Amino acid sequence: ELAVKILMPALLVVLMLVLGYAMSSGHFIDGVSHMLITDTSRLSDVKNLGFVILAAMGQAFFTLSLGAGAIMAYGAYLPSNVSITNTSITVVLLDMLFAIIAGMIIFPIILANGLDTVVFNNGLSGAYGPGLVFQTLPLAFGQMPWGSLFGGLFFLLIVIASLTSSIALLEPIVAFLIERYGWGRRHAASVAASIAWVLGLATIFSFNIWSGVYPFAGVEIFADKTIYHLLDMLASNILLPLGGLITVVFAGWILPWRTTEDELSMGQEYCGFALWRVSVRYITPVLLFIVLIYSLLKATGYLADSP
């Protein structure tokens, strides 16, 4: 908790420093316009529209750590006088704000260094996501004045964000070991972190010394999947949406309503609680089930990315 209290404001400070450089790049307005102005022609096709909606829902799982237990762990430690409803809204709004600021940094830098044809015209050929951060942006920082300084600040930001996320994701496992088996916090954290570290090494090795290792080469749909791809598929396409689905079913159908009312500080006469109840029991489970099926089809190759 102390680490997150220190690192998150530090992340914001670094973010604003790099944003200041992006605003002075001369392409700030063009970069922001590229990010915010929607190409409605791409949404006229029902298939593309469905792809965009499902991709956005999938992104929500990652950016808010839904289905991974991190939000549940943080919620369990909230003081009793803190509103879960207000806190949830604040978290979503701040997450969206950070994402927009990150885009306001990345796109102007790309345009300022003439990398727009590489990124914007090549679709999904590795220029977005991790490819954008670790391949395209270093080229941009290498060409800009004071690029070493601002590039260092940017990747320091990535380290801080990763560290705070790692702490949040590790806490549910640590809390489980403490409460279920009576372990001390230091022992539980050391064991959980060590296992995560070993699994992390397996993903790193998949890009070098184990790049030719395909554990399920005999299965057609997994024939070209390295250890990294298999772990990524399991976590991203199965465990996250499945964890979210199980959580919402538990909250909507198993957890007593009196407990929910008390925790959310909303009585049944409150219209917001009625809307939340309908959503968590009927709407959200259906949507999450669709995301789960979509993710499985995409992971197994039965559903290709939208053009």
VEXZA-299130 format. One record per residue (C-alpha): residue number from 1; x, y, z; residue in three letters. Coordinates in steps of 0.5 Angstrom, whole numbers, plus 2048, in hexadecimal, padded with zeros to 3 digits. Layout:
N
n|x|y|z|res
NUM|X|Y|Z|ALA
...
***
This chain:
307
n|x|y|z|res
1|800|800|800|GLU
2|806|805|802|LEU
3|809|803|7FB|ALA
4|803|805|7F7|VAL
5|802|80B|7FB|LYS
6|809|80D|7F9|ILE
7|809|80B|7F2|LEU
8|803|80D|7EF|MET
9|804|814|7F0|PRO
10|80B|813|7EE|ALA
11|808|810|7E7|LEU
12|804|816|7E6|LEU
13|809|81B|7E7|VAL
14|80E|817|7E2|VAL
15|807|817|7DD|LEU
16|806|81E|7DE|MET
17|80E|820|7DC|LEU
18|80E|81B|7D6|VAL
19|807|81E|7D4|LEU
20|80A|825|7D4|GLY
21|80F|823|7CF|TYR
22|80A|820|7CB|ALA
23|806|827|7CB|MET
24|80C|82A|7C8|SER
25|80E|825|7C3|SER
26|80A|82A|7BE|GLY
27|805|824|7BC|HIS
28|801|824|7C2|PHE
29|7FA|826|7BF|ILE
30|7FB|821|7BA|ASP
31|7FD|81B|7BE|GLY
32|7F7|81C|7C3|VAL
33|7F2|81D|7BD|SER
34|7F4|816|7BA|HIS
35|7F3|813|7C1|MET
36|7EC|816|7C2|LEU
37|7E9|817|7BC|ILE
38|7E5|811|7BA|THR
39|7E5|80E|7B3|ASP
40|7DE|80C|7B2|THR
41|7DE|809|7AC|SER
42|7E2|803|7AF|ARG
43|7DC|802|7B4|LEU
44|7D7|802|7AE|SER
45|7D8|7FB|7AE|ASP
46|7D5|7F6|7B3|VAL
47|7DB|7F2|7B3|LYS
48|7DF|7F7|7B4|ASN
49|7DB|7FB|7BA|LEU
50|7DA|7F4|7BD|GLY
51|7E2|7F3|7BD|PHE
52|7E3|7FA|7C0|VAL
53|7DE|7F9|7C6|ILE
54|7E1|7F3|7C8|LEU
55|7E8|7F5|7C7|ALA
56|7E6|7FB|7CC|ALA
57|7E3|7F6|7D1|MET
58|7E9|7F2|7D1|GLY
59|7ED|7F8|7D2|GLN
60|7E9|7FA|7D8|ALA
61|7EB|7F3|7DB|PHE
62|7F3|7F5|7DA|PHE
63|7F3|7FD|7DC|THR
64|7EE|7FC|7E2|LEU
65|7F1|7F5|7E4|SER
66|7EA|7F2|7E4|LEU
67|7EA|7EA|7E5|GLY
68|7F1|7EA|7E8|ALA
69|7EF|7EB|7EF|GLY
70|7F3|7F2|7F0|ALA
71|7ED|7F6|7F1|ILE
72|7E9|7F1|7F5|MET
73|7F0|7F2|7FA|ALA
74|7F0|7F9|7FA|TYR
75|7E8|7F9|7FB|GLY
76|7E9|7F5|801|ALA
77|7EE|7FA|805|TYR
78|7EA|800|804|LEU
79|7E8|803|80A|PRO
80|7E0|802|80C|SER
81|7DF|80A|80B|ASN
82|7E1|80A|804|VAL
83|7DC|809|7FF|SER
84|7DD|803|7FA|ILE
85|7D9|806|7F5|THR
86|7DC|80D|7F5|ASN
87|7E3|80A|7F5|THR
88|7E1|805|7EF|SER
89|7DF|80B|7EB|ILE
90|7E5|80F|7ED|THR
91|7EA|809|7EB|VAL
92|7E6|809|7E4|VAL
93|7E7|810|7E3|LEU
94|7EE|810|7E5|LEU
95|7F0|80A|7E1|ASP
96|7ED|80D|7DB|MET
97|7F1|814|7DC|LEU
98|7F7|811|7DC|PHE
99|7F6|80D|7D6|ALA
100|7F4|813|7D2|ILE
101|7FA|817|7D5|ILE
102|7FF|811|7D3|ALA
103|7FC|811|7CC|GLY
104|7FD|819|7CC|MET
105|804|817|7CD|ILE
106|805|812|7C8|ILE
107|802|814|7C2|PHE
108|805|81B|7C1|PRO
109|80C|818|7C2|ILE
110|80A|813|7BD|ILE
111|808|818|7B8|LEU
112|80E|81D|7BA|ALA
113|813|818|7B8|ASN
114|810|816|7B1|GLY
115|80E|80F|7B4|LEU
116|806|810|7B2|ASP
117|807|80C|7AC|THR
118|80A|806|7AF|VAL
119|805|806|7B5|VAL
120|7FE|809|7B2|PHE
121|7FF|805|7AB|ASN
122|801|7FE|7AD|ASN
123|7FA|7FC|7B1|GLY
124|7FC|7F7|7B6|LEU
125|802|7F5|7B4|SER
126|806|7F6|7BA|GLY
127|806|7FD|7BA|ALA
128|801|7FE|7C0|TYR
129|801|7FB|7C7|GLY
130|808|7F8|7C9|PRO
131|80B|7F9|7C2|GLY
132|809|801|7C3|LEU
133|80C|802|7CA|VAL
134|812|7FE|7C9|PHE
135|814|7FE|7C2|GLN
136|811|804|7BF|THR
137|812|809|7C4|LEU
138|819|808|7C6|PRO
139|81A|80A|7BE|LEU
140|816|810|7C0|ALA
141|81A|812|7C6|PHE
142|821|810|7C2|GLY
143|81F|816|7BD|GLN
144|81D|81B|7C2|MET
145|821|821|7C6|PRO
146|822|81F|7CD|TRP
147|81F|818|7CB|GLY
148|823|814|7D0|SER
149|821|818|7D5|LEU
150|819|818|7D3|PHE
151|81A|811|7D1|GLY
152|81D|80F|7D8|GLY
153|817|812|7DB|LEU
154|812|80F|7D7|PHE
155|815|808|7D8|PHE
156|815|80A|7E0|LEU
157|80E|80B|7DF|LEU
158|80D|804|7DC|ILE
159|811|801|7E2|VAL
160|80D|805|7E7|ILE
161|806|803|7E4|ALA
162|809|7FB|7E4|SER
163|80B|7FB|7EB|LEU
164|805|7FE|7EE|THR
165|801|7F9|7E9|SER
166|805|7F3|7EC|SER
167|804|7F5|7F3|ILE
168|7FC|7F5|7F2|ALA
169|7FC|7EF|7EE|LEU
170|800|7EB|7F3|LEU
171|7FC|7ED|7F9|GLU
172|7F6|7E9|7F8|PRO
173|7FB|7E3|7F8|ILE
174|7FF|7E5|7FE|VAL
175|7F8|7E7|802|ALA
176|7F6|7E0|800|PHE
177|7FC|7DC|803|LEU
178|7FC|7E0|809|ILE
179|7F4|7DF|80B|GLU
180|7F4|7D8|808|ARG
181|7FA|7D5|80B|TYR
182|7FD|7DA|810|GLY
183|803|7DC|80D|TRP
184|807|7E2|80F|GLY
185|806|7E8|80A|ARG
186|80E|7E8|808|ARG
187|80E|7E0|807|HIS
188|807|7E1|802|ALA
189|80A|7E6|7FE|ALA
190|811|7E3|7FD|SER
191|80E|7DD|7FB|VAL
192|808|7E0|7F6|ALA
193|80D|7E5|7F3|ALA
194|812|7DF|7F2|SER
195|80D|7DB|7EE|ILE
196|80B|7E1|7EA|ALA
197|812|7E2|7E9|TRP
198|814|7DB|7E6|VAL
199|80E|7DC|7E2|LEU
200|810|7E2|7DF|GLY
201|817|7DF|7DD|LEU
202|813|7DA|7D9|ALA
203|810|7E0|7D5|THR
204|816|7E4|7D4|ILE
205|81A|7DD|7D2|PHE
206|814|7DC|7CD|SER
207|817|7E2|7C9|PHE
208|81E|7DF|7C9|ASN
209|821|7D9|7CB|ILE
210|81A|7D5|7CB|TRP
211|818|7D9|7C5|SER
212|817|7D2|7C1|GLY
213|814|7CE|7C7|VAL
214|80C|7CD|7C6|TYR
215|80A|7C9|7CC|PRO
216|803|7C7|7C8|PHE
217|806|7C6|7C1|ALA
218|802|7C0|7C0|GLY
219|7FB|7C4|7C0|VAL
220|7FA|7C8|7BA|GLU
221|7F7|7CE|7BD|ILE
222|7FD|7CE|7C2|PHE
223|802|7CC|7BD|ALA
224|806|7D3|7BD|ASP
225|805|7D5|7C4|LYS
226|80B|7D6|7C8|THR
227|80A|7D6|7D0|ILE
228|809|7DD|7D0|TYR
229|803|7DD|7CB|HIS
230|800|7D7|7CF|LEU
231|801|7DB|7D5|LEU
232|7FE|7E1|7D2|ASP
233|7F8|7DE|7CF|MET
234|7F7|7DA|7D6|LEU
235|7F7|7E1|7DA|ALA
236|7F4|7E6|7D5|SER
237|7EF|7E2|7D1|ASN
238|7ED|7DD|7D6|ILE
239|7EE|7DF|7DD|LEU
240|7ED|7E6|7DD|LEU
241|7E6|7E6|7DA|PRO
242|7E4|7DF|7DE|LEU
243|7E6|7E2|7E5|GLY
244|7E2|7E8|7E3|GLY
245|7DC|7E4|7E1|LEU
246|7DD|7E0|7E8|ILE
247|7DE|7E6|7EC|THR
248|7D7|7E9|7E9|VAL
249|7D3|7E3|7EA|VAL
250|7D5|7E3|7F1|PHE
251|7D4|7EA|7F2|ALA
252|7CD|7E9|7EF|GLY
253|7CA|7E3|7F1|TRP
254|7CE|7E0|7F7|ILE
255|7D0|7E6|7FB|LEU
256|7CA|7E8|800|PRO
257|7C7|7EE|7FD|TRP
258|7C7|7F1|805|ARG
259|7CF|7F0|804|THR
260|7CF|7F4|7FE|THR
261|7CA|7FA|800|GLU
262|7CF|7FB|806|ASP
263|7D5|7FB|802|GLU
264|7D3|7FF|7FD|LEU
265|7CF|804|802|SER
266|7C9|803|7FD|MET
267|7C2|801|7FF|GLY
268|7BD|7FD|7FB|GLN
269|7B9|803|7FA|GLU
270|7BF|807|7F7|TYR
271|7BE|807|7EF|CYS
272|7C5|806|7EE|GLY
273|7C5|800|7F2|PHE
274|7C0|7FD|7EE|ALA
275|7C3|7FE|7E8|LEU
276|7CA|7FB|7EB|TRP
277|7C6|7F5|7EC|ARG
278|7C3|7F4|7E6|VAL
279|7CA|7F5|7E2|SER
280|7CE|7F1|7E7|VAL
281|7C9|7EB|7E6|ARG
282|7C7|7EB|7DF|TYR
283|7CA|7F0|7DB|ILE
284|7D1|7F0|7DD|THR
285|7D2|7E8|7DD|PRO
286|7CF|7E7|7D6|VAL
287|7D4|7ED|7D3|LEU
288|7DA|7E9|7D7|LEU
289|7D8|7E2|7D4|PHE
290|7D8|7E5|7CD|ILE
291|7DF|7E8|7CF|VAL
292|7E1|7E1|7D1|LEU
293|7DF|7DE|7CB|ILE
294|7E2|7E3|7C7|TYR
295|7E8|7E3|7CA|SER
296|7E8|7DB|7C9|LEU
297|7E7|7DB|7C2|LEU
298|7EC|7E1|7C1|LYS
299|7F1|7DD|7C5|ALA
300|7F0|7D6|7C1|THR
301|7F0|7DA|7BA|GLY
302|7E9|7D9|7B9|TYR
303|7E8|7E0|7B8|LEU
304|7ED|7E5|7B5|ALA
305|7EE|7EC|7B7|ASP
306|7EA|7F1|7B3|SER
307|7ED|7F4|7AD|PRO
***
